[in-house]
Amino acid sequence: MSRLYAILISLLLFWSVGASPTDASCRDPDVAQEFWNFAYAAAPDATIEYFGHNFFQITSNKGTKIITDPIAPGMYPTPVVTPHVVTVGREHPNHNYVELAQGNPVILRGLGSYGAEWNKISTTVRDVLIYNVPVYQQAFGTASRAPPSSSISALFASRTWVI
């Protein structure tokens, strides 16, 4: 029993002095501080809202709003959105109902010639870099090397600039 008390007192003294095993081995002063420092989550770079199918609104931490593949009314509840940018990855009513966007947003279409070819995009809007990557969409059971034009689309990616 006295050995247990000795261990408890040693631990209490060890903690009260502020020493920890990381003090001796860690060279990062932010990690090797007092024992009772609490960790906090970083502020998010962006928030994402899902509206249905491929329709999202991405808002950067500086307020830039981007909607992706706005869907035509009737399939999901239709939100009221006022974005800075609208991206369209595919020319189909499930992806290109840009009339939904209020205000005067920049409209970025990943396909040109009515969906027959890729439209390379790389631009910065406010604090967000937006670019697209060409992709093929294959239906189940097809394995053709050169899919018909109706199966191409563009995947948009973005990067928020932390200044």
RATAMO-V881223 format. One line per field, one symbol per residue. phi: phi as a letter, one per 20 degrees, with the letter a starting at -180 (. if undefined). psi: psi as a letter, one per 30 degrees, with the letter a starting at -180 (. if undefined). A space follows every 50 residues. Layout:
BEGIN
phi->???
psi->???
END
This chain:
BEGIN
phi->.ffffffffffffffffnfbffgfdeeeffeeegfefdecfffffbdcdd dpldeccddffdnfdcddlfeffoecgeeecceeccdcebebgfccefff fencffdddfcdllnebfcfcbbddldcecbccfcddefgndcffdffgf debceecbceeed
psi->efeeeeeeeeeeeeeffgklffeefkfjfeehalegkkkkklkkflkkkk fkcgjlkkklfggkkkkkikkllfelkjljkilfkkkjfkikfffgiffe klbilkkjkfklhhgflkjkkjlkjcgkkkllkklkjklkfkhkeillff gllkkkllkkkj.
END
